[in-house]
Amino acid sequence: MMTCTSGTIESLCESIVTRQSTEDSDLCTYSMQNRPPIWNELSHVYQLDFGGRVTLESAKNFQIELKGKQVMQFGRIENHMYTLDFEWPFSCVTAFAVALANVTQRLK
């Protein structure tokens, strides 16, 4: 299970202790989790629905949800080629950072 936190530059620069002690601590930060795959009885594998955007199976494929809504997906489309789709609250930099962290985590 992967959990990521995103928010504004100002909110991420504050310490977690400071953010938790304020009443509006969740106004600028968002805690998101990856969507768990669903077991496919026919093929006996876990799968995610990428809406046709991801064409190859890979342990690096993932989707991230915020309050039950998909806000990011990353997956393999060819050998050594991946696709990255994202929307708010991710920026280009944060989405790429999460994808890069996921890929490098799997290289160990």
Biotite code that builds the C-alpha atoms (Angstrom):
import biotite.structure as struc

atoms = struc.array([
    struc.Atom([0.000, 0.000, 0.000], chain_id="A", res_id=1, res_name="MET", atom_name="CA", element="C"),
    struc.Atom([1.367, 3.375, -0.994], chain_id="A", res_id=2, res_name="MET", atom_name="CA", element="C"),
    struc.Atom([0.350, 6.606, 0.718], chain_id="A", res_id=3, res_name="THR", atom_name="CA", element="C"),
    struc.Atom([1.345, 10.035, -0.561], chain_id="A", res_id=4, res_name="CYS", atom_name="CA", element="C"),
    struc.Atom([0.718, 13.515, 0.763], chain_id="A", res_id=5, res_name="THR", atom_name="CA", element="C"),
    struc.Atom([0.447, 16.604, -1.408], chain_id="A", res_id=6, res_name="SER", atom_name="CA", element="C"),
    struc.Atom([-0.383, 20.221, -0.811], chain_id="A", res_id=7, res_name="GLY", atom_name="CA", element="C"),
    struc.Atom([0.731, 23.775, -1.361], chain_id="A", res_id=8, res_name="THR", atom_name="CA", element="C"),
    struc.Atom([4.383, 24.730, -0.996], chain_id="A", res_id=9, res_name="ILE", atom_name="CA", element="C"),
    struc.Atom([3.555, 26.698, 2.146], chain_id="A", res_id=10, res_name="GLU", atom_name="CA", element="C"),
    struc.Atom([1.742, 23.785, 3.775], chain_id="A", res_id=11, res_name="SER", atom_name="CA", element="C"),
    struc.Atom([4.443, 21.254, 2.905], chain_id="A", res_id=12, res_name="LEU", atom_name="CA", element="C"),
    struc.Atom([7.174, 23.515, 4.279], chain_id="A", res_id=13, res_name="CYS", atom_name="CA", element="C"),
    struc.Atom([5.547, 23.623, 7.706], chain_id="A", res_id=14, res_name="GLU", atom_name="CA", element="C"),
    struc.Atom([6.372, 20.807, 10.081], chain_id="A", res_id=15, res_name="SER", atom_name="CA", element="C"),
    struc.Atom([3.890, 17.978, 10.497], chain_id="A", res_id=16, res_name="ILE", atom_name="CA", element="C"),
    struc.Atom([3.709, 18.681, 14.234], chain_id="A", res_id=17, res_name="VAL", atom_name="CA", element="C"),
    struc.Atom([2.767, 22.309, 13.567], chain_id="A", res_id=18, res_name="THR", atom_name="CA", element="C"),
    struc.Atom([0.175, 21.317, 10.954], chain_id="A", res_id=19, res_name="ARG", atom_name="CA", element="C"),
    struc.Atom([-1.443, 18.769, 13.262], chain_id="A", res_id=20, res_name="GLN", atom_name="CA", element="C"),
    struc.Atom([-1.742, 21.263, 16.082], chain_id="A", res_id=21, res_name="SER", atom_name="CA", element="C"),
    struc.Atom([-3.744, 23.779, 14.043], chain_id="A", res_id=22, res_name="THR", atom_name="CA", element="C"),
    struc.Atom([-7.472, 23.596, 13.429], chain_id="A", res_id=23, res_name="GLU", atom_name="CA", element="C"),
    struc.Atom([-7.153, 23.993, 9.650], chain_id="A", res_id=24, res_name="ASP", atom_name="CA", element="C"),
    struc.Atom([-4.452, 21.330, 9.318], chain_id="A", res_id=25, res_name="SER", atom_name="CA", element="C"),
    struc.Atom([-6.224, 19.448, 6.532], chain_id="A", res_id=26, res_name="ASP", atom_name="CA", element="C"),
    struc.Atom([-7.144, 22.480, 4.409], chain_id="A", res_id=27, res_name="LEU", atom_name="CA", element="C"),
    struc.Atom([-3.856, 22.525, 2.480], chain_id="A", res_id=28, res_name="CYS", atom_name="CA", element="C"),
    struc.Atom([-2.606, 18.937, 2.604], chain_id="A", res_id=29, res_name="THR", atom_name="CA", element="C"),
    struc.Atom([-4.164, 15.838, 1.070], chain_id="A", res_id=30, res_name="TYR", atom_name="CA", element="C"),
    struc.Atom([-3.504, 12.255, 2.027], chain_id="A", res_id=31, res_name="SER", atom_name="CA", element="C"),
    struc.Atom([-4.029, 9.849, -0.876], chain_id="A", res_id=32, res_name="MET", atom_name="CA", element="C"),
    struc.Atom([-3.704, 6.088, -1.253], chain_id="A", res_id=33, res_name="GLN", atom_name="CA", element="C"),
    struc.Atom([-3.186, 3.752, -4.153], chain_id="A", res_id=34, res_name="ASN", atom_name="CA", element="C"),
    struc.Atom([-6.256, 1.982, -5.528], chain_id="A", res_id=35, res_name="ARG", atom_name="CA", element="C"),
    struc.Atom([-6.098, -1.721, -4.650], chain_id="A", res_id=36, res_name="PRO", atom_name="CA", element="C"),
    struc.Atom([-6.237, -4.111, -7.629], chain_id="A", res_id=37, res_name="PRO", atom_name="CA", element="C"),
    struc.Atom([-9.237, -6.391, -8.152], chain_id="A", res_id=38, res_name="ILE", atom_name="CA", element="C"),
    struc.Atom([-8.847, -10.160, -8.474], chain_id="A", res_id=39, res_name="TRP", atom_name="CA", element="C"),
    struc.Atom([-9.815, -11.480, -11.930], chain_id="A", res_id=40, res_name="ASN", atom_name="CA", element="C"),
    struc.Atom([-11.190, -15.016, -11.589], chain_id="A", res_id=41, res_name="GLU", atom_name="CA", element="C"),
    struc.Atom([-10.819, -15.794, -15.316], chain_id="A", res_id=42, res_name="LEU", atom_name="CA", element="C"),
    struc.Atom([-7.126, -14.952, -15.653], chain_id="A", res_id=43, res_name="SER", atom_name="CA", element="C"),
    struc.Atom([-6.226, -15.484, -11.965], chain_id="A", res_id=44, res_name="HIS", atom_name="CA", element="C"),
    struc.Atom([-4.372, -12.181, -11.633], chain_id="A", res_id=45, res_name="VAL", atom_name="CA", element="C"),
    struc.Atom([-4.911, -8.875, -9.860], chain_id="A", res_id=46, res_name="TYR", atom_name="CA", element="C"),
    struc.Atom([-5.909, -6.060, -12.240], chain_id="A", res_id=47, res_name="GLN", atom_name="CA", element="C"),
    struc.Atom([-6.595, -2.337, -12.356], chain_id="A", res_id=48, res_name="LEU", atom_name="CA", element="C"),
    struc.Atom([-8.804, -0.611, -14.943], chain_id="A", res_id=49, res_name="ASP", atom_name="CA", element="C"),
    struc.Atom([-6.661, 1.978, -16.719], chain_id="A", res_id=50, res_name="PHE", atom_name="CA", element="C"),
    struc.Atom([-9.315, 2.813, -19.316], chain_id="A", res_id=51, res_name="GLY", atom_name="CA", element="C"),
    struc.Atom([-7.082, 1.629, -22.164], chain_id="A", res_id=52, res_name="GLY", atom_name="CA", element="C"),
    struc.Atom([-4.229, 4.012, -21.277], chain_id="A", res_id=53, res_name="ARG", atom_name="CA", element="C"),
    struc.Atom([-1.928, 1.276, -19.922], chain_id="A", res_id=54, res_name="VAL", atom_name="CA", element="C"),
    struc.Atom([-1.331, -1.665, -22.257], chain_id="A", res_id=55, res_name="THR", atom_name="CA", element="C"),
    struc.Atom([1.256, -3.872, -20.518], chain_id="A", res_id=56, res_name="LEU", atom_name="CA", element="C"),
    struc.Atom([1.224, -5.536, -17.121], chain_id="A", res_id=57, res_name="GLU", atom_name="CA", element="C"),
    struc.Atom([3.890, -4.356, -14.708], chain_id="A", res_id=58, res_name="SER", atom_name="CA", element="C"),
    struc.Atom([4.481, -4.343, -10.970], chain_id="A", res_id=59, res_name="ALA", atom_name="CA", element="C"),
    struc.Atom([5.171, -0.610, -11.409], chain_id="A", res_id=60, res_name="LYS", atom_name="CA", element="C"),
    struc.Atom([1.622, 0.178, -12.618], chain_id="A", res_id=61, res_name="ASN", atom_name="CA", element="C"),
    struc.Atom([-0.466, 2.042, -10.044], chain_id="A", res_id=62, res_name="PHE", atom_name="CA", element="C"),
    struc.Atom([-3.396, 4.397, -9.496], chain_id="A", res_id=63, res_name="GLN", atom_name="CA", element="C"),
    struc.Atom([-3.851, 6.928, -6.690], chain_id="A", res_id=64, res_name="ILE", atom_name="CA", element="C"),
    struc.Atom([-7.185, 8.006, -5.235], chain_id="A", res_id=65, res_name="GLU", atom_name="CA", element="C"),
    struc.Atom([-8.262, 11.043, -3.256], chain_id="A", res_id=66, res_name="LEU", atom_name="CA", element="C"),
    struc.Atom([-11.543, 10.499, -1.419], chain_id="A", res_id=67, res_name="LYS", atom_name="CA", element="C"),
    struc.Atom([-12.492, 7.650, -3.772], chain_id="A", res_id=68, res_name="GLY", atom_name="CA", element="C"),
    struc.Atom([-11.712, 9.593, -6.982], chain_id="A", res_id=69, res_name="LYS", atom_name="CA", element="C"),
    struc.Atom([-8.766, 8.618, -9.157], chain_id="A", res_id=70, res_name="GLN", atom_name="CA", element="C"),
    struc.Atom([-6.341, 11.554, -9.416], chain_id="A", res_id=71, res_name="VAL", atom_name="CA", element="C"),
    struc.Atom([-3.238, 9.855, -10.838], chain_id="A", res_id=72, res_name="MET", atom_name="CA", element="C"),
    struc.Atom([-2.257, 6.760, -12.784], chain_id="A", res_id=73, res_name="GLN", atom_name="CA", element="C"),
    struc.Atom([1.079, 5.461, -13.980], chain_id="A", res_id=74, res_name="PHE", atom_name="CA", element="C"),
    struc.Atom([1.677, 2.421, -16.138], chain_id="A", res_id=75, res_name="GLY", atom_name="CA", element="C"),
    struc.Atom([3.669, 0.659, -18.799], chain_id="A", res_id=76, res_name="ARG", atom_name="CA", element="C"),
    struc.Atom([2.675, 1.097, -22.448], chain_id="A", res_id=77, res_name="ILE", atom_name="CA", element="C"),
    struc.Atom([5.762, -0.426, -24.153], chain_id="A", res_id=78, res_name="GLU", atom_name="CA", element="C"),
    struc.Atom([9.127, -1.828, -23.100], chain_id="A", res_id=79, res_name="ASN", atom_name="CA", element="C"),
    struc.Atom([10.938, 1.001, -21.288], chain_id="A", res_id=80, res_name="HIS", atom_name="CA", element="C"),
    struc.Atom([7.993, 3.371, -21.936], chain_id="A", res_id=81, res_name="MET", atom_name="CA", element="C"),
    struc.Atom([5.370, 4.494, -19.427], chain_id="A", res_id=82, res_name="TYR", atom_name="CA", element="C"),
    struc.Atom([2.425, 6.878, -19.304], chain_id="A", res_id=83, res_name="THR", atom_name="CA", element="C"),
    struc.Atom([1.579, 9.263, -16.459], chain_id="A", res_id=84, res_name="LEU", atom_name="CA", element="C"),
    struc.Atom([-1.878, 10.839, -16.095], chain_id="A", res_id=85, res_name="ASP", atom_name="CA", element="C"),
    struc.Atom([-2.675, 13.197, -13.240], chain_id="A", res_id=86, res_name="PHE", atom_name="CA", element="C"),
    struc.Atom([-4.978, 15.981, -12.136], chain_id="A", res_id=87, res_name="GLU", atom_name="CA", element="C"),
    struc.Atom([-5.363, 18.327, -9.187], chain_id="A", res_id=88, res_name="TRP", atom_name="CA", element="C"),
    struc.Atom([-4.025, 18.242, -6.455], chain_id="A", res_id=89, res_name="PRO", atom_name="CA", element="C"),
    struc.Atom([-0.918, 17.017, -8.309], chain_id="A", res_id=90, res_name="PHE", atom_name="CA", element="C"),
    struc.Atom([1.344, 19.335, -10.262], chain_id="A", res_id=91, res_name="SER", atom_name="CA", element="C"),
    struc.Atom([3.677, 18.078, -13.004], chain_id="A", res_id=92, res_name="CYS", atom_name="CA", element="C"),
    struc.Atom([6.564, 18.011, -10.553], chain_id="A", res_id=93, res_name="VAL", atom_name="CA", element="C"),
    struc.Atom([4.754, 16.200, -7.722], chain_id="A", res_id=94, res_name="THR", atom_name="CA", element="C"),
    struc.Atom([3.183, 13.624, -10.075], chain_id="A", res_id=95, res_name="ALA", atom_name="CA", element="C"),
    struc.Atom([6.564, 12.914, -11.657], chain_id="A", res_id=96, res_name="PHE", atom_name="CA", element="C"),
    struc.Atom([8.190, 12.674, -8.208], chain_id="A", res_id=97, res_name="ALA", atom_name="CA", element="C"),
    struc.Atom([5.623, 10.105, -7.023], chain_id="A", res_id=98, res_name="VAL", atom_name="CA", element="C"),
    struc.Atom([6.044, 8.072, -10.237], chain_id="A", res_id=99, res_name="ALA", atom_name="CA", element="C"),
    struc.Atom([9.837, 8.217, -9.980], chain_id="A", res_id=100, res_name="LEU", atom_name="CA", element="C"),
    struc.Atom([9.739, 7.175, -6.320], chain_id="A", res_id=101, res_name="ALA", atom_name="CA", element="C"),
    struc.Atom([7.545, 4.203, -7.230], chain_id="A", res_id=102, res_name="ASN", atom_name="CA", element="C"),
    struc.Atom([9.846, 3.079, -10.059], chain_id="A", res_id=103, res_name="VAL", atom_name="CA", element="C"),
    struc.Atom([13.053, 3.410, -8.038], chain_id="A", res_id=104, res_name="THR", atom_name="CA", element="C"),
    struc.Atom([11.452, 1.611, -5.074], chain_id="A", res_id=105, res_name="GLN", atom_name="CA", element="C"),
    struc.Atom([10.860, -1.404, -7.343], chain_id="A", res_id=106, res_name="ARG", atom_name="CA", element="C"),
    struc.Atom([14.494, -1.442, -8.552], chain_id="A", res_id=107, res_name="LEU", atom_name="CA", element="C"),
    struc.Atom([15.852, -2.480, -5.150], chain_id="A", res_id=108, res_name="LYS", atom_name="CA", element="C"),
])
